[in-house]
Amino acid sequence: MPADPAHGTPAPGTPTRVTLTDDGPVLVHGPVEVELPDGRRLRSERAVTALCTCRRTRRPPFCDTSHRTRVREENHS
Amino acid sequence: MTTVSSPAVSSPAPTVHTGLAPLPEPRGPLSAAVLAVLRGEEPPQRPDAAAADPYGDDLQLALHCCYELHYRGFAGVPDDREWDLQLLALRGALEERFLAALRADVPPDDDVTAAVDELLVEPVGPGAETGVSHHLHRRGELWQLREYVAHRSIYHLKEADPQAWVIPRLPRAAKAGLVSVEHDEYGAGDPARLHATLFADMMRELGLPDGYGHHVDAVPGATLAEVNFMSLCGLRRSLRGALVGQFALVELTSSPGSERLVRGMRRLGCGPAAIRFYDEHVEADAVHEQILRRGVLDPLLAEEPALAADIVFGIRAAGFLGDRLGTAMLDAWAAGRTSLRTPLPDGPGR
């Protein structure tokens, strides 16, 4: 049975599962090599790699949680 | 770790620590009693934990010493003292006082979704950007950064260890998720990438002694309380939900804070090993957040829904203790004095 990419290694021969989160990055079971628009290739050795889809990350193509909702608080608490 | 995007860094050679942590100095009757038992002496008096400040220096150091026997131990203390009945009785009384205070200070709630959602918004603006990482990002001085690292060393030199105790206490799916995060914290099989190793590399580059337990005497009870809460929840199976909540809080909030520390360190001209530790946590914890939510919290709640209130308690109590420590640091620095009990050589005194 293929494992969920959020936890576990897929069995040999099973397709890589890609998880689309509704509020954040795309999760890909690693290691992965990502080809960028300029042709550069980046490798991630992590068990799970979170790829940015909101384009707000400061570390493209990887998620840095910049997709989070920003709530403005004016007053010092 | 990702390569290419963050070029390989050659860290200073890791120090091999053969020595165990020395016994700390007592801070009152509770810690004196625990230290006496550790030395194999009769405690001078029967201390009353019920009257002590639950977050104070004395009780928190006493708890720290009880817990340390379950980690690496102290130089000169026999390994089997870990199970000394007198010590376990003392620990029980200390834990009861600490836990009762936390239960009173953290309002009960069992809405895990709401507690998690609170952590997934990034407060911005003058009313929100008041924490230690904001201060160190924008205007903190190098001595303040070094003090921060000394405080944090109590946890990071045993990073992921308190959470490892919860592994056998989790149902299967949540266990698999939690272990995948722990595996990353432990360097994914490479001792040089162990987060505790990366932290020690950073300490040496910042000119701080990186010996295990070196800074215990220097840090206040507020610092010890944060780590003691992890040990308490890790060692007590009844608090496994709170341990998972504490772990979730760390993993869900660490990425933005680590990014601020990276930028603060660049502003202060810190070296590559210092920057690498927090840099690694920006991307790593963006992934860990997802695994904690989807691979740990969701399956744990599906199998043990009764743990919801304890998970929220773990999140909120860890947040409460973290805020107390942050406030203590910022208040001391705003007054131009050290946040430590004994100042570092380059900083101001008390």
Interface residues (C-beta under 8 A of the other chain):
Chain A: D4 A6 H7 G8 T19 T21 D23 G24 P25 L27 R40 R41 L42 R43 S44 E45 R46 A47 V48 T49 A50 R58 R59 F62 C63 D64 T65 R68 T69 R70 V71 R72 E73 E74 N75 H76 S77
Chain B: M1 T2 T3 V4 S5 L120 V121 E122 P123 V124 G125 P126 G127 A128 T130 A173 A176 G177 S180 H183 D184 A188 S255 P256 E259 V282 E283 A284 D285 A286 V287 E289 Q290 I291 R294 G295
